[in-house]
Structure formats: C-alpha cells, structure tokens
Amino acid sequence: MEFAQYSLSLIIAFALVRFVTENTQFHLRAKGLWVHHWILAALTMTVVYLMEIDNPIVWGALTGVALEGLRRKNWSIRDSKKK
C-alpha cells in the first residue's frame, strides 16, 4: 500500500502544482538566478533524506513537484529576464 500512497501523492502534487503555476505569476528571482519549484523540491528532498524520513506521501508529493517543474520548457536556473 505504500506504493499506492506514493503514486497517488505524486499525481495529486503534480496536478496541484501545475494548477498553481498556470494561474499565478509568483517567481523567486535574485541576481540573475531563477529559483524554480523543482529546485526547491530537490533541496527539500535532500533535507528529508538527511532526516531519514521515509513517508511515501512526502516523497511522492516532492517527486510530483519536481517532475512538474522539470517537464517545462524553461527550467534553467539562469534568469533569461534579468533586469
């Protein structure tokens, strides 16, 4: 059942992040860098791993967030719209 929890949380998180990113204009940009949600998810995964948290719902949700960001055309950390 853990795999089912992982899979469902992955799908739900992916869809939720997709909805939020398509309907908001919130961006974290600083000094020519663009901090995407896939970067934040990867950093959070590192922390969760180091804390030895093995909850399938947490891992599924973080994977869903990261995959949604990586599937986009512009996923580079360089800010192409640097002002």
Salt bridges, closest charged atoms under 4 A:
GLU22 OE2 - ARG18 NE 3.46
GLU22 OE2 - ARG72 NH2 2.98
GLU68 OE1 - HIS37 NE2 2.68
GLU68 OE2 - ARG71 NH1 3.43
GLU68 OE2 - ARG72 NH2 2.96
ASP79 OD1 - ARG29 NE 3.27
